[in-house]
Amino acid sequence: MTISRPSLKALAVALALASVAGAALLLARPQPIESAVLGADWECTRTALVLTSCAPRVQEAIPAVETSRKDAIRQTRG
């Protein structure tokens, strides 16, 4: 049984493809950008240096009443 080894050309092609794929992933990652036109209530991202999307900033919900689970169980049991 003969085991063939990949040629130097095949290794070079595989390395080039892996490099291109890595560069594409780095460029396609969403990057946060500042938009002075929309103001502080908006959050914008740019993907692949071409597509820009903006959405309203999400504010954290503040609970009206904070209770722990133990307190809630004690009240229902009597």
N, C-alpha and C positions, 0 to 999 in steps of 0.2 A: 504494500500500500504506500503510495507516494503522497506526501503532504506538500502542497504548493505554498510558497511564501508570497505574500503580496509584493508586487514590484515597487520600486521607488516612485514611479509615476503615479501609481494608485494611491500610495500613502500621501503624496503631495496634493492630489485632487481631494482626498478625504479631509486633509488639514485645511485646505482652502474653503471647502464647503462648510466646515465647522466654524471657521472664522467669519464667514459671511452670515451664517445663522446667528452667531453671537452678536455681531454688529446690528443685525436686524432687530434682535430682541432689545438691545439697549436703546435703539432709536424709537421703537414702538411703545416703550414704557410711557405712561402718562406723566407729564411734568407739570407741577403747579405753576401757574403764572399769575401776575397781578393785573387786575383790570381796573384802572382808575376811572374809566367811564361808568362802570356799573356800581362802584362803591364797595364798601366793606361788607355789605349784606350778601354778596355773591362770591362764589368760589369757582375759579376757572382752571381747566387743565388743557394742555396741548399734547396731542399724541402724534408721533412720527413726524414732528416738525410741520405738520400740515393741518390736521383736524383740531379745531378748538371748540370745546364745549363748556358751558357755564350752567351752574345750578345755584339756587338759593342756599346759603349756609344753613346747616341744621344746628339748632340750638339744643342743648341738653335739657331734658324734661326735669322739672323740679317737683318732687312729690309734695302733695298738699299735707299729708300726714305720714310721718315715718313710724312704722310699727314693726316689731320683730315677730317672727312666727310663733315664738313661745307666748308672747303677750296675747296674740290673737286666739291661740288654743285655750289659754286659761280663761278668757272671757266667755267663750262659748260653752265651757263645761260647767260653769256656775261658780 
